[in-house]
Amino acid sequence: MIRLRDEAASTSSPPLQLPSASRREDIPEVTLPPQKRLGITLGPRYEVGESSSAAARPAGGQMLEIRELQAADRRRQTMISELLRIDHRRSTEIIELRTALQG
């Protein structure tokens, strides 16, 4: 019995498989309980619990930090408003001086 071989097939190597662009196939799928999944997703600053709203609330220790940041933001806004008033006053004075010199 005579066997015929495909010459090209016998000399070529198998095709290389390129890695996926997203690499999602390389990450094993893990099944976690909902509480642990939320803990990983939200991070350690949030608590998981029953709520009438869908929003997660920051843990108790973070409220002080939030209040301090809000106070700092109010101080910055006050400073920006004051600088804008000063800038407007100077711009008005410059316009008045130009008008007086041209007049």
Backbone as XML, in Angstrom:
<?xml version="1.0"?>
<chain id="A" units="angstrom">
  <residue number="1" name="MET">
    <atom name="N" x="0.853" y="-1.166" z="0.000"/>
    <atom name="CA" x="0.000" y="0.000" z="0.000"/>
    <atom name="C" x="0.898" y="1.228" z="0.000"/>
  </residue>
  <residue number="2" name="ILE">
    <atom name="N" x="0.602" y="2.190" z="-0.825"/>
    <atom name="CA" x="1.397" y="3.413" z="-0.952"/>
    <atom name="C" x="0.647" y="4.537" z="-0.240"/>
  </residue>
  <residue number="3" name="ARG">
    <atom name="N" x="1.393" y="5.271" z="0.597"/>
    <atom name="CA" x="0.789" y="6.415" z="1.299"/>
    <atom name="C" x="1.352" y="7.693" z="0.705"/>
  </residue>
  <residue number="4" name="LEU">
    <atom name="N" x="0.502" y="8.616" z="0.474"/>
    <atom name="CA" x="0.928" y="9.922" z="-0.031"/>
    <atom name="C" x="0.941" y="10.907" z="1.130"/>
  </residue>
  <residue number="5" name="ARG">
    <atom name="N" x="2.010" y="11.687" z="1.173"/>
    <atom name="CA" x="2.102" y="12.703" z="2.231"/>
    <atom name="C" x="2.084" y="14.081" z="1.602"/>
  </residue>
  <residue number="6" name="ASP">
    <atom name="N" x="1.486" y="14.990" z="2.295"/>
    <atom name="CA" x="1.533" y="16.384" z="1.868"/>
    <atom name="C" x="2.876" y="16.931" z="2.329"/>
  </residue>
  <residue number="7" name="GLU">
    <atom name="N" x="3.726" y="17.306" z="1.397"/>
    <atom name="CA" x="5.077" y="17.756" z="1.721"/>
    <atom name="C" x="5.056" y="19.033" z="2.566"/>
  </residue>
  <residue number="8" name="ALA">
    <atom name="N" x="4.165" y="19.968" z="2.249"/>
    <atom name="CA" x="4.114" y="21.239" z="2.989"/>
    <atom name="C" x="3.667" y="21.015" z="4.428"/>
  </residue>
  <residue number="9" name="ALA">
    <atom name="N" x="2.743" y="20.120" z="4.629"/>
    <atom name="CA" x="2.235" y="19.873" z="5.977"/>
    <atom name="C" x="3.274" y="19.207" z="6.855"/>
  </residue>
  <residue number="10" name="SER">
    <atom name="N" x="4.109" y="18.373" z="6.284"/>
    <atom name="CA" x="5.073" y="17.654" z="7.106"/>
    <atom name="C" x="6.244" y="18.526" z="7.531"/>
  </residue>
  <residue number="11" name="THR">
    <atom name="N" x="6.578" y="19.560" z="6.779"/>
    <atom name="CA" x="7.734" y="20.398" z="7.121"/>
    <atom name="C" x="7.357" y="21.625" z="7.928"/>
  </residue>
  <residue number="12" name="SER">
    <atom name="N" x="6.098" y="21.984" z="7.960"/>
    <atom name="CA" x="5.718" y="23.195" z="8.699"/>
    <atom name="C" x="5.393" y="22.850" z="10.145"/>
  </residue>
  <residue number="13" name="SER">
    <atom name="N" x="5.635" y="23.819" z="11.007"/>
    <atom name="CA" x="5.316" y="23.631" z="12.417"/>
    <atom name="C" x="3.869" y="24.034" z="12.657"/>
  </residue>
  <residue number="14" name="PRO">
    <atom name="N" x="3.289" y="23.610" z="13.768"/>
    <atom name="CA" x="1.904" y="24.005" z="14.050"/>
    <atom name="C" x="1.817" y="25.523" z="14.210"/>
  </residue>
  <residue number="15" name="PRO">
    <atom name="N" x="0.684" y="26.123" z="13.885"/>
    <atom name="CA" x="0.557" y="27.589" z="13.991"/>
    <atom name="C" x="0.693" y="28.048" z="15.442"/>
  </residue>
  <residue number="16" name="LEU">
    <atom name="N" x="1.326" y="29.203" z="15.600"/>
    <atom name="CA" x="1.480" y="29.771" z="16.938"/>
    <atom name="C" x="0.180" y="30.418" z="17.368"/>
  </residue>
  <residue number="17" name="GLN">
    <atom name="N" x="-0.153" y="30.238" z="18.614"/>
    <atom name="CA" x="-1.355" y="30.864" z="19.137"/>
    <atom name="C" x="-0.940" y="32.136" z="19.855"/>
  </residue>
  <residue number="18" name="LEU">
    <atom name="N" x="-1.423" y="33.275" z="19.363"/>
    <atom name="CA" x="-1.091" y="34.560" z="19.966"/>
    <atom name="C" x="-1.890" y="34.761" z="21.245"/>
  </residue>
  <residue number="19" name="PRO">
    <atom name="N" x="-1.289" y="35.414" z="22.246"/>
    <atom name="CA" x="-2.055" y="35.695" z="23.469"/>
    <atom name="C" x="-3.167" y="36.684" z="23.169"/>
  </residue>
  <residue number="20" name="SER">
    <atom name="N" x="-4.244" y="36.570" z="23.907"/>
    <atom name="CA" x="-5.373" y="37.469" z="23.682"/>
    <atom name="C" x="-5.012" y="38.881" z="24.109"/>
  </residue>
  <residue number="21" name="ALA">
    <atom name="N" x="-5.651" y="39.841" z="23.481"/>
    <atom name="CA" x="-5.376" y="41.245" z="23.800"/>
    <atom name="C" x="-5.876" y="41.595" z="25.191"/>
  </residue>
  <residue number="22" name="SER">
    <atom name="N" x="-7.003" y="41.041" z="25.586"/>
    <atom name="CA" x="-7.573" y="41.396" z="26.884"/>
    <atom name="C" x="-7.006" y="40.565" z="28.025"/>
  </residue>
  <residue number="23" name="ARG">
    <atom name="N" x="-6.437" y="39.430" z="27.723"/>
    <atom name="CA" x="-5.868" y="38.524" z="28.726"/>
    <atom name="C" x="-6.932" y="37.985" z="29.682"/>
  </residue>
  <residue number="24" name="ARG">
    <atom name="N" x="-8.205" y="38.155" z="29.381"/>
    <atom name="CA" x="-9.272" y="37.678" z="30.255"/>
    <atom name="C" x="-9.255" y="36.158" z="30.375"/>
  </residue>
  <residue number="25" name="GLU">
    <atom name="N" x="-8.863" y="35.480" z="29.307"/>
    <atom name="CA" x="-8.858" y="34.020" z="29.343"/>
    <atom name="C" x="-7.813" y="33.499" z="30.320"/>
  </residue>
  <residue number="26" name="ASP">
    <atom name="N" x="-6.786" y="34.313" z="30.597"/>
    <atom name="CA" x="-5.713" y="33.883" z="31.485"/>
    <atom name="C" x="-6.089" y="33.986" z="32.958"/>
  </residue>
  <residue number="27" name="ILE">
    <atom name="N" x="-7.130" y="34.734" z="33.269"/>
    <atom name="CA" x="-7.529" y="34.952" z="34.657"/>
    <atom name="C" x="-8.555" y="33.891" z="35.040"/>
  </residue>
  <residue number="28" name="PRO">
    <atom name="N" x="-8.248" y="33.075" z="36.034"/>
    <atom name="CA" x="-9.222" y="32.054" z="36.429"/>
    <atom name="C" x="-10.455" y="32.694" z="37.066"/>
  </residue>
  <residue number="29" name="GLU">
    <atom name="N" x="-11.604" y="32.111" z="36.801"/>
    <atom name="CA" x="-12.842" y="32.638" z="37.367"/>
    <atom name="C" x="-12.997" y="32.117" z="38.790"/>
  </residue>
  <residue number="30" name="VAL">
    <atom name="N" x="-13.316" y="33.022" z="39.700"/>
    <atom name="CA" x="-13.457" y="32.664" z="41.108"/>
    <atom name="C" x="-14.877" y="32.999" z="41.531"/>
  </residue>
  <residue number="31" name="THR">
    <atom name="N" x="-15.502" y="32.099" z="42.257"/>
    <atom name="CA" x="-16.843" y="32.341" z="42.761"/>
    <atom name="C" x="-16.736" y="32.759" z="44.219"/>
  </residue>
  <residue number="32" name="LEU">
    <atom name="N" x="-17.183" y="33.987" z="44.496"/>
    <atom name="CA" x="-17.142" y="34.524" z="45.855"/>
    <atom name="C" x="-18.553" y="34.826" z="46.321"/>
  </residue>
  <residue number="33" name="PRO">
    <atom name="N" x="-18.790" y="34.777" z="47.630"/>
    <atom name="CA" x="-20.090" y="35.218" z="48.146"/>
    <atom name="C" x="-20.271" y="36.716" z="47.875"/>
  </residue>
  <residue number="34" name="PRO">
    <atom name="N" x="-21.512" y="37.204" z="47.769"/>
    <atom name="CA" x="-21.758" y="38.612" z="47.441"/>
    <atom name="C" x="-21.045" y="39.595" z="48.373"/>
  </residue>
  <residue number="35" name="GLN">
    <atom name="N" x="-20.984" y="39.312" z="49.669"/>
    <atom name="CA" x="-20.345" y="40.246" z="50.597"/>
    <atom name="C" x="-18.864" y="40.414" z="50.279"/>
  </residue>
  <residue number="36" name="LYS">
    <atom name="N" x="-18.189" y="39.328" z="49.974"/>
    <atom name="CA" x="-16.765" y="39.417" z="49.656"/>
    <atom name="C" x="-16.553" y="40.109" z="48.321"/>
  </residue>
  <residue number="37" name="ARG">
    <atom name="N" x="-17.422" y="39.844" z="47.356"/>
    <atom name="CA" x="-17.304" y="40.507" z="46.056"/>
    <atom name="C" x="-17.438" y="42.010" z="46.221"/>
  </residue>
  <residue number="38" name="LEU">
    <atom name="N" x="-18.433" y="42.458" z="46.992"/>
    <atom name="CA" x="-18.621" y="43.885" z="47.217"/>
    <atom name="C" x="-17.446" y="44.473" z="47.972"/>
  </residue>
  <residue number="39" name="GLY">
    <atom name="N" x="-16.890" y="43.727" z="48.915"/>
    <atom name="CA" x="-15.728" y="44.207" z="49.658"/>
    <atom name="C" x="-14.542" y="44.444" z="48.751"/>
  </residue>
  <residue number="40" name="ILE">
    <atom name="N" x="-14.358" y="43.588" z="47.785"/>
    <atom name="CA" x="-13.250" y="43.757" z="46.842"/>
    <atom name="C" x="-13.549" y="44.911" z="45.898"/>
  </residue>
  <residue number="41" name="THR">
    <atom name="N" x="-14.788" y="45.005" z="45.431"/>
    <atom name="CA" x="-15.163" y="46.041" z="44.477"/>
    <atom name="C" x="-15.144" y="47.422" z="45.108"/>
  </residue>
  <residue number="42" name="LEU">
    <atom name="N" x="-15.745" y="47.570" z="46.283"/>
    <atom name="CA" x="-15.860" y="48.876" z="46.913"/>
    <atom name="C" x="-14.632" y="49.263" z="47.721"/>
  </residue>
  <residue number="43" name="GLY">
    <atom name="N" x="-13.886" y="48.318" z="48.175"/>
    <atom name="CA" x="-12.729" y="48.613" z="49.002"/>
    <atom name="C" x="-13.099" y="48.581" z="50.469"/>
  </residue>
  <residue number="44" name="PRO">
    <atom name="N" x="-12.111" y="48.748" z="51.352"/>
    <atom name="CA" x="-12.342" y="48.590" z="52.789"/>
    <atom name="C" x="-13.107" y="49.744" z="53.431"/>
  </residue>
  <residue number="45" name="ARG">
    <atom name="N" x="-13.319" y="50.858" z="52.749"/>
    <atom name="CA" x="-13.978" y="52.014" z="53.369"/>
    <atom name="C" x="-15.495" y="51.893" z="53.405"/>
  </residue>
  <residue number="46" name="TYR">
    <atom name="N" x="-16.070" y="50.908" z="52.766"/>
    <atom name="CA" x="-17.515" y="50.803" z="52.684"/>
    <atom name="C" x="-18.014" y="49.549" z="53.385"/>
  </residue>
  <residue number="47" name="GLU">
    <atom name="N" x="-19.224" y="49.667" z="53.926"/>
    <atom name="CA" x="-19.858" y="48.541" z="54.598"/>
    <atom name="C" x="-20.947" y="47.985" z="53.695"/>
  </residue>
  <residue number="48" name="VAL">
    <atom name="N" x="-21.156" y="46.697" z="53.764"/>
    <atom name="CA" x="-22.233" y="46.067" z="53.018"/>
    <atom name="C" x="-23.338" y="45.760" z="54.005"/>
  </residue>
  <residue number="49" name="GLY">
    <atom name="N" x="-24.545" y="46.169" z="53.691"/>
    <atom name="CA" x="-25.652" y="45.907" z="54.590"/>
    <atom name="C" x="-26.970" y="46.188" z="53.908"/>
  </residue>
  <residue number="50" name="GLU">
    <atom name="N" x="-28.057" y="45.964" z="54.642"/>
    <atom name="CA" x="-29.383" y="46.232" z="54.109"/>
    <atom name="C" x="-29.603" y="47.740" z="54.084"/>
  </residue>
  <residue number="51" name="SER">
    <atom name="N" x="-30.232" y="48.204" z="53.015"/>
    <atom name="CA" x="-30.484" y="49.633" z="52.893"/>
    <atom name="C" x="-31.689" y="49.836" z="51.995"/>
  </residue>
  <residue number="52" name="SER">
    <atom name="N" x="-32.429" y="50.914" z="52.245"/>
    <atom name="CA" x="-33.548" y="51.221" z="51.365"/>
    <atom name="C" x="-33.057" y="51.863" z="50.078"/>
  </residue>
  <residue number="53" name="SER">
    <atom name="N" x="-31.857" y="52.433" z="50.118"/>
    <atom name="CA" x="-31.280" y="52.995" z="48.897"/>
    <atom name="C" x="-30.184" y="52.070" z="48.396"/>
  </residue>
  <residue number="54" name="ALA">
    <atom name="N" x="-29.878" y="52.185" z="47.131"/>
    <atom name="CA" x="-28.882" y="51.291" z="46.536"/>
    <atom name="C" x="-27.458" y="51.769" z="46.785"/>
  </residue>
  <residue number="55" name="ALA">
    <atom name="N" x="-27.305" y="52.978" z="47.291"/>
    <atom name="CA" x="-25.958" y="53.528" z="47.479"/>
    <atom name="C" x="-25.293" y="52.937" z="48.711"/>
  </residue>
  <residue number="56" name="ALA">
    <atom name="N" x="-24.000" y="52.708" z="48.612"/>
    <atom name="CA" x="-23.224" y="52.246" z="49.769"/>
    <atom name="C" x="-22.817" y="53.465" z="50.583"/>
  </residue>
  <residue number="57" name="ARG">
    <atom name="N" x="-22.741" y="53.298" z="51.906"/>
    <atom name="CA" x="-22.369" y="54.410" z="52.778"/>
    <atom name="C" x="-20.956" y="54.213" z="53.297"/>
  </residue>
  <residue number="58" name="PRO">
    <atom name="N" x="-20.204" y="55.313" z="53.397"/>
    <atom name="CA" x="-18.861" y="55.184" z="53.972"/>
    <atom name="C" x="-18.936" y="54.681" z="55.412"/>
  </residue>
  <residue number="59" name="ALA">
    <atom name="N" x="-17.952" y="53.926" z="55.819"/>
    <atom name="CA" x="-17.892" y="53.418" z="57.187"/>
    <atom name="C" x="-17.751" y="54.590" z="58.151"/>
  </residue>
  <residue number="60" name="GLY">
    <atom name="N" x="-18.164" y="54.402" z="59.405"/>
    <atom name="CA" x="-18.210" y="55.474" z="60.394"/>
    <atom name="C" x="-16.938" y="56.276" z="60.549"/>
  </residue>
  <residue number="61" name="GLY">
    <atom name="N" x="-15.783" y="55.652" z="60.519"/>
    <atom name="CA" x="-14.519" y="56.364" z="60.711"/>
    <atom name="C" x="-14.197" y="57.334" z="59.595"/>
  </residue>
  <residue number="62" name="GLN">
    <atom name="N" x="-14.821" y="57.179" z="58.458"/>
    <atom name="CA" x="-14.513" y="58.042" z="57.316"/>
    <atom name="C" x="-15.333" y="59.332" z="57.314"/>
  </residue>
  <residue number="63" name="MET">
    <atom name="N" x="-16.381" y="59.398" z="58.109"/>
    <atom name="CA" x="-17.219" y="60.601" z="58.124"/>
    <atom name="C" x="-16.436" y="61.821" z="58.583"/>
  </residue>
  <residue number="64" name="LEU">
    <atom name="N" x="-15.566" y="61.670" z="59.560"/>
    <atom name="CA" x="-14.747" y="62.782" z="60.026"/>
    <atom name="C" x="-13.852" y="63.290" z="58.902"/>
  </residue>
  <residue number="65" name="GLU">
    <atom name="N" x="-13.251" y="62.373" z="58.177"/>
    <atom name="CA" x="-12.384" y="62.762" z="57.058"/>
    <atom name="C" x="-13.179" y="63.496" z="55.983"/>
  </residue>
  <residue number="66" name="ILE">
    <atom name="N" x="-14.391" y="63.031" z="55.712"/>
    <atom name="CA" x="-15.245" y="63.683" z="54.719"/>
    <atom name="C" x="-15.589" y="65.097" z="55.167"/>
  </residue>
  <residue number="67" name="ARG">
    <atom name="N" x="-15.939" y="65.274" z="56.441"/>
    <atom name="CA" x="-16.267" y="66.615" z="56.956"/>
    <atom name="C" x="-15.066" y="67.548" z="56.865"/>
  </residue>
  <residue number="68" name="GLU">
    <atom name="N" x="-13.872" y="67.031" z="57.183"/>
    <atom name="CA" x="-12.667" y="67.857" z="57.088"/>
    <atom name="C" x="-12.399" y="68.277" z="55.645"/>
  </residue>
  <residue number="69" name="LEU">
    <atom name="N" x="-12.599" y="67.375" z="54.715"/>
    <atom name="CA" x="-12.404" y="67.709" z="53.305"/>
    <atom name="C" x="-13.432" y="68.733" z="52.832"/>
  </residue>
  <residue number="70" name="GLN">
    <atom name="N" x="-14.668" y="68.594" z="53.293"/>
    <atom name="CA" x="-15.695" y="69.567" z="52.923"/>
    <atom name="C" x="-15.356" y="70.947" z="53.468"/>
  </residue>
  <residue number="71" name="ALA">
    <atom name="N" x="-14.862" y="71.014" z="54.705"/>
    <atom name="CA" x="-14.475" y="72.301" z="55.289"/>
    <atom name="C" x="-13.312" y="72.909" z="54.513"/>
  </residue>
  <residue number="72" name="ALA">
    <atom name="N" x="-12.338" y="72.087" z="54.126"/>
    <atom name="CA" x="-11.209" y="72.588" z="53.336"/>
    <atom name="C" x="-11.691" y="73.102" z="51.985"/>
  </residue>
  <residue number="73" name="ASP">
    <atom name="N" x="-12.645" y="72.411" z="51.376"/>
    <atom name="CA" x="-13.206" y="72.874" z="50.105"/>
    <atom name="C" x="-13.908" y="74.214" z="50.262"/>
  </residue>
  <residue number="74" name="ARG">
    <atom name="N" x="-14.658" y="74.387" z="51.366"/>
    <atom name="CA" x="-15.331" y="75.676" z="51.597"/>
    <atom name="C" x="-14.316" y="76.799" z="51.758"/>
  </residue>
  <residue number="75" name="ARG">
    <atom name="N" x="-13.208" y="76.527" z="52.486"/>
    <atom name="CA" x="-12.165" y="77.552" z="52.651"/>
    <atom name="C" x="-11.544" y="77.913" z="51.301"/>
  </residue>
  <residue number="76" name="ARG">
    <atom name="N" x="-11.299" y="76.910" z="50.471"/>
    <atom name="CA" x="-10.733" y="77.183" z="49.141"/>
    <atom name="C" x="-11.691" y="78.015" z="48.299"/>
  </residue>
  <residue number="77" name="GLN">
    <atom name="N" x="-12.964" y="77.677" z="48.341"/>
    <atom name="CA" x="-13.950" y="78.434" z="47.570"/>
    <atom name="C" x="-14.022" y="79.885" z="48.041"/>
  </residue>
  <residue number="78" name="THR">
    <atom name="N" x="-13.941" y="80.096" z="49.351"/>
    <atom name="CA" x="-13.940" y="81.455" z="49.894"/>
    <atom name="C" x="-12.724" y="82.221" z="49.396"/>
  </residue>
  <residue number="79" name="MET">
    <atom name="N" x="-11.558" y="81.577" z="49.405"/>
    <atom name="CA" x="-10.330" y="82.212" z="48.938"/>
    <atom name="C" x="-10.421" y="82.551" z="47.453"/>
  </residue>
  <residue number="80" name="ILE">
    <atom name="N" x="-10.949" y="81.632" z="46.656"/>
    <atom name="CA" x="-11.099" y="81.879" z="45.219"/>
    <atom name="C" x="-12.043" y="83.047" z="44.980"/>
  </residue>
  <residue number="81" name="SER">
    <atom name="N" x="-13.150" y="83.107" z="45.713"/>
    <atom name="CA" x="-14.102" y="84.216" z="45.559"/>
    <atom name="C" x="-13.441" y="85.541" z="45.892"/>
  </residue>
  <residue number="82" name="GLU">
    <atom name="N" x="-12.660" y="85.577" z="46.958"/>
    <atom name="CA" x="-11.966" y="86.809" z="47.347"/>
    <atom name="C" x="-10.960" y="87.231" z="46.278"/>
  </residue>
  <residue number="83" name="LEU">
    <atom name="N" x="-10.208" y="86.279" z="45.742"/>
    <atom name="CA" x="-9.244" y="86.603" z="44.686"/>
    <atom name="C" x="-9.946" y="87.115" z="43.432"/>
  </residue>
  <residue number="84" name="LEU">
    <atom name="N" x="-11.097" y="86.549" z="43.109"/>
    <atom name="CA" x="-11.855" y="87.031" z="41.953"/>
    <atom name="C" x="-12.363" y="88.454" z="42.168"/>
  </residue>
  <residue number="85" name="ARG">
    <atom name="N" x="-12.798" y="88.775" z="43.402"/>
    <atom name="CA" x="-13.235" y="90.144" z="43.709"/>
    <atom name="C" x="-12.086" y="91.131" z="43.543"/>
  </residue>
  <residue number="86" name="ILE">
    <atom name="N" x="-10.910" y="90.763" z="44.061"/>
    <atom name="CA" x="-9.733" y="91.635" z="43.953"/>
    <atom name="C" x="-9.364" y="91.829" z="42.484"/>
  </residue>
  <residue number="87" name="ASP">
    <atom name="N" x="-9.364" y="90.747" z="41.717"/>
    <atom name="CA" x="-9.024" y="90.827" z="40.299"/>
    <atom name="C" x="-10.017" y="91.709" z="39.550"/>
  </residue>
  <residue number="88" name="HIS">
    <atom name="N" x="-11.307" y="91.565" z="39.848"/>
    <atom name="CA" x="-12.318" y="92.393" z="39.189"/>
    <atom name="C" x="-12.123" y="93.872" z="39.529"/>
  </residue>
  <residue number="89" name="ARG">
    <atom name="N" x="-11.831" y="94.152" z="40.808"/>
    <atom name="CA" x="-11.610" y="95.540" z="41.224"/>
    <atom name="C" x="-10.413" y="96.136" z="40.482"/>
  </residue>
  <residue number="90" name="ARG">
    <atom name="N" x="-9.318" y="95.389" z="40.366"/>
    <atom name="CA" x="-8.136" y="95.888" z="39.648"/>
    <atom name="C" x="-8.440" y="96.092" z="38.169"/>
  </residue>
  <residue number="91" name="SER">
    <atom name="N" x="-9.172" y="95.170" z="37.570"/>
    <atom name="CA" x="-9.537" y="95.328" z="36.155"/>
    <atom name="C" x="-10.373" y="96.581" z="35.949"/>
  </residue>
  <residue number="92" name="THR">
    <atom name="N" x="-11.304" y="96.826" z="36.860"/>
    <atom name="CA" x="-12.139" y="98.026" z="36.773"/>
    <atom name="C" x="-11.290" y="99.284" z="36.907"/>
  </residue>
  <residue number="93" name="GLU">
    <atom name="N" x="-10.330" y="99.285" z="37.840"/>
    <atom name="CA" x="-9.446" y="100.437" z="38.010"/>
    <atom name="C" x="-8.611" y="100.686" z="36.758"/>
  </residue>
  <residue number="94" name="ILE">
    <atom name="N" x="-8.115" y="99.630" z="36.120"/>
    <atom name="CA" x="-7.323" y="99.780" z="34.897"/>
    <atom name="C" x="-8.171" y="100.391" z="33.789"/>
  </residue>
  <residue number="95" name="ILE">
    <atom name="N" x="-9.402" y="99.918" z="33.643"/>
    <atom name="CA" x="-10.294" y="100.463" z="32.615"/>
    <atom name="C" x="-10.572" y="101.935" z="32.884"/>
  </residue>
  <residue number="96" name="GLU">
    <atom name="N" x="-10.808" y="102.293" z="34.141"/>
    <atom name="CA" x="-11.066" y="103.693" z="34.492"/>
    <atom name="C" x="-9.844" y="104.559" z="34.208"/>
  </residue>
  <residue number="97" name="LEU">
    <atom name="N" x="-8.640" y="104.060" z="34.514"/>
    <atom name="CA" x="-7.420" y="104.825" z="34.234"/>
    <atom name="C" x="-7.216" y="105.009" z="32.734"/>
  </residue>
  <residue number="98" name="ARG">
    <atom name="N" x="-7.447" y="103.984" z="31.944"/>
    <atom name="CA" x="-7.316" y="104.110" z="30.482"/>
    <atom name="C" x="-8.294" y="105.148" z="29.939"/>
  </residue>
  <residue number="99" name="THR">
    <atom name="N" x="-9.522" y="105.088" z="30.434"/>
    <atom name="CA" x="-10.535" y="106.043" z="29.984"/>
    <atom name="C" x="-10.124" y="107.464" z="30.345"/>
  </residue>
  <residue number="100" name="ALA">
    <atom name="N" x="-9.606" y="107.659" z="31.560"/>
    <atom name="CA" x="-9.186" y="108.996" z="32.001"/>
    <atom name="C" x="-8.004" y="109.500" z="31.174"/>
  </residue>
  <residue number="101" name="LEU">
    <atom name="N" x="-7.062" y="108.630" z="30.845"/>
    <atom name="CA" x="-5.892" y="109.047" z="30.068"/>
    <atom name="C" x="-6.250" y="109.356" z="28.619"/>
  </residue>
  <residue number="102" name="GLN">
    <atom name="N" x="-7.227" y="108.673" z="28.072"/>
    <atom name="CA" x="-7.628" y="108.905" z="26.684"/>
    <atom name="C" x="-8.537" y="110.122" z="26.552"/>
  </residue>
  <residue number="103" name="GLY">
    <atom name="N" x="-9.207" y="110.462" z="27.616"/>
    <atom name="CA" x="-10.247" y="111.457" z="27.602"/>
    <atom name="C" x="-9.884" y="112.825" z="27.365"/>
  </residue>
</chain>
